[in-house]
Amino acid sequence: MNLLRAHLAQLPPYKPVEPYEVLARRLGRRPEDLVKLDANENPYGPLPQVREALARLDYPHIYPDPASRTLREALAETYGLPLEHFFVGAGADELLELIVRVLLEPGDVLVDVPPTFGMYAFLARVYAARVVEVPRNPDFSIRLEALLDAVRTYRPKVIFLASPNNPNGWPVAREVVEALLEEPLVVVVDEAYIEFTDDGGPLGEGNSLLTRVPHRENLVVLRTFSKAAGLAGLRVGYGAFPLWLAEAMWKVKQPYNVSVAAQVAARVTLQHRQDLIPVVERLRAERQRLLLELPRLPYLEVYPSQANFVLARVTQGSAEALRDYLAREHGILVRYFKQPGLRQHLRISAGRPEDTDRLLEALHQWQPA
Ligand SMILES: Cc1ncc(COP(=O)(O)O)c(C=O)c1O
């Protein structure tokens, strides 16, 4: 039977990520013995106050507040912005999808700047939009003139800019954002990793664009509790939106998109956000160790990063073989890429000091073929 929407046939088949426990079993290790540096999660997990609040969750049998009111009030207070600008989703991923859902018609163009977070192009394709790529420079900076040409030619309604960018970890240049804001399109700055940047202040408030949102009709800033706050498994993210866009997203969102547990965990995290400072500092220190130590290996080149991960190019031997060796021989998981612009690259998340120790020891033993 061929009843599916025609454009879906062009999407690659779904390849589920292997669950953590299954992967551990396949590698012959206990899950707690794996070193998981492949998804930029926070190995320290939630704050202790969050774990306590989750343990005594009052109303798991009642549907969550569809408007995530108390969480949005806490966000409004934290940032000193009106409540109406805040929208909460099941991860920043859900917010990305809602943006695409309300803005893109089938056949519209999304201008993407690869290598970057794959979700942007993926969602555009799911919604039958066409993806036009303006690849980055070899150092992953954005080619601003080429991008402005593409924007003026294709008239996209929205552009997504991860800052810091995933997978290289460097913030987008301010001049790129400013130039795009002058064009007639929505500029979504995805600040999933901003807490880890050097000049951002320990909680990312220093260089975030979030507080500019009420002053612009076309700026969206996304944030997440998945990374610095250690809540990736609970799925909760937020964003500041122009009111016209938030209004449209309210119309099309699922009523109970953010679970009771996720709303509580996010709220308690905000309440105790000062306690995240030492956690972020520890992860930043491990990132610095990776940036210092990895280039000492004769077969790795490392790009500068201000996120909780680093991108490395494997210059001798195969990056895929190195990924497999780390997993099989040492139980260390890193992310391997093979798409254009990222051939022979590995992305390694910052972990705990003992994770870095194990990684470096394993890398020193590796003999590139
Ligand atoms: C740039 C970027 N944006 C958004 C996300 C998704 O975040 P969330 O877990 O809040 O959906 C990620 C996750 O890896 C990311 O790298």
The ligand as an ORCA input file, in Angstrom:
! r2SCAN-3c Opt
* xyz 0 1
  C      22.407     22.838     19.242
  C      21.384     21.994     19.930
  N      20.138     22.464     20.057
  C      19.184     21.758     20.669
  C      19.445     20.492     21.169
  C      18.320     19.709     21.762
  O      18.138     19.999     23.069
  P      16.966     19.336     23.909
  O      17.524     18.171     24.638
  O      16.516     20.441     24.812
  O      15.871     18.927     22.948
  C      20.714     19.963     21.067
  C      20.994     18.614     21.594
  O      21.973     18.002     21.385
  C      21.707     20.729     20.408
  O      22.943     20.244     20.238
*
